[in-house]
Amino acid sequence: MNGAAGALYRGGSSRSHVSEEKFTLPAFAKINLGLRVLGRRPDGYHEIQTVFQTVTLHDRLSFERLPGGRLELVCAAADVAADESNLVHRAAAALRERFGVRGGARLELEKMIPAGGGLGGGSADAAAALVGLTKLWGLAAGGDELAGLGARLGADVPFFLTGGTALGTGTGTEITPLEDAPERHLLIVTPGARVSTAEAYKALNARALTKADRAANLSVSRAESQIRDSLRGVLTNDFEPAVFGLHPEIARARDALAGAGARPAALSGSGSSVFGVFESGGEAEGALALLRAEPGWRVFRCATLTRGGYAAAFGPCAAALRRPRAT
């Protein structure tokens, strides 16, 4: 691994450390290089088109066997529930039920990705749990099967079993890998404002789809052409007007990134985080110093992460990731 992403691994701390008894995996965040909402489906969910991109910002999830079939989740983050409502716990329970596992596990979650920030932290943690527990329990589970389980946990989970740059359609669970976006230096800013997905969709007031099987109008080739060679042509995010109207502080963070030299600066997902792309590490460092002076903002320097780099970070556990062929 080299370039912007390699430089931000900080000595390989995000790589997996695997032994038979205990190991740790990274759970990488994502940004959305644009997000279009086509409308409401008859089942009440929304049809979307988005380009997902993994980034080097990550949580860490440690795995250890427990006797007696107990599932134990430990997390020191005050804003993260470490009970059965957590996606990590739900992923473990779903995997155990699917394969009839009798063994237990202790999982320790170290959070860096802001909760509720539109960066997919909970879904990334759930995907890492599926991958890690497949290894811990010695299961013969392939990536496609894990993605099916993951889709029932959260719309973003299947993407985190692929990584890199990918087109998401349907409710976001239908993943098509794209040619990797170029490695770029990023800053991610998460202001204090919190945006619920339900709140964002309500403000968006998306129309109903006229057909349940409406075809996606963003082709793979078009998506690739918009991200190839540069991230300047980031796709439109339909949530920006609604989210910025509800939470002017998030709009101010986007404008601050642009003012600090980010090209482009945009909302990720339905918020509340915004990201900015910088041409060099020096520009990103300069902007970082400015933005960290803002009270109540969490600012992260990271980089885009390719699909190959994503798989490499999982080490021996990468066998459980999806390996779809790029179109």
N, C-alpha and C positions, 0 to 999 in steps of 0.2 A: 504494500500500500504506500502511496506517495501523495504529493501535492497537498492541497488544503486539508483534506480529511486526515491524511496520515499525520500531518503536523499537529493536529488537535487531539490525537489519541493520548497525549500526556504520558508517554512511556508505556503504552499498551495497557493501561489500567482498565480499559473497557473490554479487553479480551477475556474469554472464558478461562476458568481454572478448573480442570476436571480430574477427579479421582473417583474411586469406587465408593468411598464413604461420604464425601462431601465435596460440592463444587459450586461455582458461582457463574452465572450468565449475565450478559448485559441485556437490557431492554431499551432499545433505541426509540427516540421520539420521531415524529414525522411532521412535515409541513405539507400544506396543500398548495401546489402550483396552479391555483385557480380552482373554482368549484361552481358548477352550474346546477341549479335546481330546476328540473323539467316540470315538476308538478306533483300533486298528491295522487297516489295510487288508490285503487278501490279498497285495499286492505288498510288504508290509513297511513302507511309509510310514504316516504317521498322518493321519487326517482331522481337520481343525481348523476352527474358526470364530473369526475375530478381526476387530477393527476397527483398521486401521492409521491412523496420523496422522503426517504429516511435521512436523518441527520445524526451527527455524532453525540449530541446531548443524550444521556441515557441514565436510567435507573439500573440497580444491580439486584439480582435475585439469587439467593443462596439456597441450596437444596441439601437435605440430610435425611436419611432414613429414620423413621420412628417405629418402635414396636407397637403391636396391638391395634394396628389400623387407624391410629390417630392422625388427624390432619391439624397442624398447628401453623398459624401465620403470625409472624412478628413484624411490626413496623413501628418505628419511633416517630414518624411524621404525625404531628398533631391533627392535621386536616385529612388524614386517611384512616378509614375504619379498617381494623384488622380482624374482622369477623366474617361471617358467612355471606355478607353482602358484597365483600370485596371480590373483584373479578378474578383475582389469583385463586382465592378459595373456591370460587364457583368453577373455575377451569379444572382445578384438581378434583373436585367432586364429580364433574362431568366425565373426566377421563377415567376415573376409578369405576364409575358406574358402567361406562361403555365396555371396558375390558375386564370387568369383574375382579379388579385388583383388591386384595385383602390387606396389603401392606400400608403403612402410614408414611407420613413425611412431615418434616419441619421445614418451613419456608420463611426466610428472613428477607424482607424487602427494604432496600435502601433507596429512598426517593430523592431524585434531583429534578425530574420533570414536574412542573407545576400541575397540581390537580385542577381539572376543569379549565385548562388553558387552551384547548383546541389543538393539542399536540399529540393526542392519542396515548397518553401515558398509561391509563388503565388497560387499554387494549394491548399495548406493547407488553405490559406485565403479564397479562393473561396468555399471550402467545408464547412468551418466554417460559411460563409455567407449563404449558402443554409440551413444549420441546424438552425442557429439563426433566419433567416427570416421566416422559417417554424413555429417557435414558436411565433415570434412577430406578424405575420399576422394570426395565428390560422389556418394554412392549414392542411389538411389531406393528407400529403405527406409521403410516406414510403421511407425507405433507398434505395430500388432498383430503385424507380422512380427518386429520387434525383441523384443517380449514373448515370442514363441514361442522365439526364441533364448535370451532371458534365463532362461526357465523351466528350461532344461536346464543352466544355470549355477548357479542357486540359487533356492530357493522364494520369496524376497522380491523378486527382481529385477523381475518384472512390475509389482509395486506401484510401484516407483520410476520406472516409465515412465508413471505416472498422477499420483501425488502427492495432496496434500490429505488428505481423510478418505475411507476406502474399506473396504468389507467384503471380507475374504479368506476363501475357502472352499476345499474340496478339500484339497490339501496346502499351501494358502496362495497358490497361483498363479492361482486364479480370482478376479479382481478386479471388484468392482462399486462404482463411485463413489457416495458418499453426500453428502448436503448437508453442507457444510463445518461442522466443529465451530467453536464460537465461539473467537476469538482469546483466548488465556490466557497469563499469565506462568508459566514453568516453571523448576524446578531439576531437573537430572539428576545423580544421584550414582552413581559407579562405584567401589565399594570394590576393594581389592586381590585379592579372591577371584575365581577364574575358573571359569566353569561351561561345560562342554561340552554341546552339545545332546543327544548320545547319553547322557551321564550323567543329564541332567534327565529324559529320557523313561524311562530304566531305573528311576529312583527313582519316577516317576509310576506305572509299571506299568499303562499304559492297556490296557483290555480289547480283544479283537479285535472288529471290526465283524461283525455277522451278515450284512450285505449289502454287496457291493462298491459298489452305487449308492445307499447310504443318503442320503436327502435331508437337506439342512441344515435345522435347525429354528429357526434365527435368521433371521427374515425381514428384508428391507431396511427395511421400515417400522418394525419393532420396534427395529432397530439405530439408526435415525435418531431415534426417540423417546427413546432412552436417552442420546443425546449432545446433543440439541437444547436450546438455552438454557443449558446448564450442563454441566460435566464432573464434577459431583458423583456422578452415577450411573454411574461407570466399571464396565464389565462385569467379571465375575469372571475372574481368571487362575488356571487350574487348576494351574499350575506353582508357585504361591506356597508351599503347604505342603511340597512336595518340595524345592524349592530352599532355602527357609529352614531346613529340617531339615538339609540337607547343609552349608549355609554360614550359620551364625548371624550372621556379620558383615554379610551382605546384609540380613537381617531387621533388624539394628540400624540400618542406614542408612535403611531404610523407616521405622522407628519414630522416628528422629531427624528426618526430614522432617516426619512428622506432629506431632512435638513442637514443631517450629519454625513450625507454622501451616499446613502444606500440607493441602488438602482437595480431593481425596483424595491419598493417597500409595500407590503401587503398584509392583509388579514389571513391567518391560517384557520381553515375550517370555519366553524361558526363562532370562533373567538374563544377566549379573550386575548390570545397572544397574536402579536404581529411579528413579521420577520423582515430583515433587510439583507440584500445581497451586496457585497463589496468586492471591488476588483483586486484588492491586495490585503495581506495580513496587516500591514501598517495602517491602512485606512480603517480596517475593522477595529484595531486597537485604539486608534484615536477617537473613534465614535464611542467605543466602550467606556472610555474615561469620562466622556461628556454625559452619557445616558445614565451611568451609575450614580450620578449626582442627584437624579430625580428621586424624591422620597416616595416610597411605596412601590417602586418598580423593581421587578427582578429581571436582570439582564444577563444573557448567556452568550458567550462566544462559542461557535461551533462551526461545522462545515457539512456540506452534503456528503452522503455515504453511498457508494455504489453497491450494487447487488452482490458483487464478489467480495467486497470488503465486509458487507453485512454477514454473509455466510462464514467468512474466515473468523469473525469475532466469536462465533458460536463453537468453534473448534470441533471436537468429535461429535458434538450434539447436532451439528449442521445437517446430518443425515435425515433428521426429522423435518427439515424445512421443505417447502414446495420447490420443485425444480421445473416449472413450466418453461416451455420454449418461447423466446421472444418472437413476436409476429413481425 
